[in-house]
């Protein structure tokens, strides 16, 4: 199997899990689970789940060279804590659909960075894919019967900040994958992300808000909407360029719209159906291009420590 196809399957699997988690998150919010509480819980539990797994199964992956402490600190702050905060703030200033649309403009920033670093080509395929993906996301939001596009000035600023932070997260993680396992990067970046969220409120206060069956749903969200999909996304990023990985992740709103239709009975409008088609076209276009400016794409050395 080619590197390109492997990477696509990993990122597609991540987008599938993220998209399927949408109805779960909506259910939790409808049952009075606070979004900010959920972020703090997911970061703390994700860190301890990965830490526990590595401590039991592969302790060498917990090793981090001293010169890379700053790297995971920056990734944890900008790539984890900032993305989570700006995304939720955008939801509060606009709505969920608009926040998702703005955050998934991230591939535009990734492409600009790649072109500036001469790692991506500003060609017809890449430009067309960006246009189709953005248009598809816009149509999915515009066609949402439960809340279309709702942009305020502060929401737009926050949403674009979330997009640029997610772009940074993708590009900066790719750098670390040249040396470390995805689990190593996830573990320590989540540690610093969770550390910053301690300023939100003391974690035992957050944890005490919930009990009973609510915790089963929260644990599902932590494992199947955070640890596993981000692990798959990082693994896909190991094989793909940041631009291709980021654009492929745009399949999440498509999967979310379809899963909401199948699981919650929400109507899929003509505009949303058309938007899904445009995003699928965008992802298909970038899969057709197997050669970049530097030749055939190859992953970094698989013998990371």
KARAKA-V678810 format. One line per field, one symbol per residue. phi: phi as a letter, one per 30 degrees, with the letter a starting at -180 (. if undefined). A space follows every 50 residues. Layout:
phi=???
This chain:
phi=.deededddddddddddddddeddddddddciddedddddddddddeddd edddddcadddddbdedcededdddddddcddeddddddddddbaddddd dddddeeddddedddddicbcdcddddddddddddddddddddddckddb ccddddddddddddddddeddddeddddbbdeddddeddddddddddddd addddddddbaidedddddedddccbedddddddddddccdedddddddd deddddddddddcciddcdddddddeddddddddddddccbcdcjddbdd edcdc
